[in-house]
């Protein structure tokens, strides 16, 4: 699986969904959007609804949607890959290294509590 260390590794004309709607996923969303990558929604293992003005879909609901690419932003990469592949998703990349790289180099965003 491809690990993302730069937003340049993603095609800006292709929207993505981020797996992980917590602080790491929201931070990655802002980082990607700042680089011109459109984020359609979040995917989460445990909840649905809205987060940071984007829809959040439970993983067991994602087969209803057309998904171009999933960018994982979680330490549970292997479990998430298995859950996505069970649902027919193959275009999956690991964005957690990009999140870690930017949070360790001073990139910080503050989020209001939802």
N, C-alpha and C positions, 0 to 999 in steps of 0.2 A: 504494500500500500504506500502511496505517495505521502510524504510528510511535507507540510507547507511551512516554509521559513520566510516567505515573502509573498505579499499579495500579488506580485507579478506572476506567480505560478498559476493563477486562476485567470480565466478569460473574462474580461469585464462585460462582454455582451451576453454572458450566460449567468442567469440568476442562480443563487445557491440557497439551501436551507442549512441552518446550523443545528447540529445535534448537541443540545445542552442549553437550557434557558436560564442558567444561573449567572453569577457574576462573570465567570470566564466566558461564557457564550455571548453575553451582552457586550462585554469588552471587545471580543473578537468581531462582533457585528459592527461596532463603531470603527474599528481599525480597518475592516474590509471596505466599508462604505466610504471612508475617508480616501481610500485608494481607488474608488470608482467601481467596486463590486456591489451588485445589488443583492440584498438579502431578502428573500421572500417571506420566510417564517422561521420559527424555531421548532425543533422536534424534541420531545422530552419523554423519558421513560415513565414518569409518574403523574404528569398533569397536563391539562390543556387549558385553553383560555387565551389570555393576552399577556404579553410581557414587552415592555419598552415599545408600545404601540404596534407590535407585530403579533400575528396569531401564533399560538403554541399548539402543536398537534401532538397527541400521544402517539408513541411509536406504533401501537396497534391500530391506529387510524390512517397511517400514511399511505396505505395502498389505494386510497380513494383519490390521491392527488398525483398530478404529473410532476415529478421531481427530476430536475436536470442533474444536480450534484448535491451530495451531502458532505458538509464539512464538520467533522467531529471536533468538539471542544470539551473534552473530558478526559480524566485519567483512566476511565473504564473503556478504553478503545476496543479491546478484543471482544468484550461483551456486546458493545454497540455494533460492531461490524457483524457479529453473528445475528443480532436482532434485525439489522437492515437487510442482510442477505436472505434471511428467512422470508422477508417480504418482497423479495425480488429486486432490491436495490444493489447495484454493483458499482456505480460511479461514486465512490466514497474516498475522501481524503482526510488525513489527520491534520487539523488546524491547531491542535493544542501546543505544538512546539512554537508556532508563531505567537500565540498568546503568551507563553512563558518568556520567550525572547523579549517581547515588548514590555512586559511587566517588570522584568529584571533590569531593563535599561531605562526605566523612568517613565514609561508611558502609563499614565494613570487617568482614569475617568471616574467621576463620582456619579452615582445613580441615586435618584430619590427612591425611598422605600415604596413598593407597590402595595 
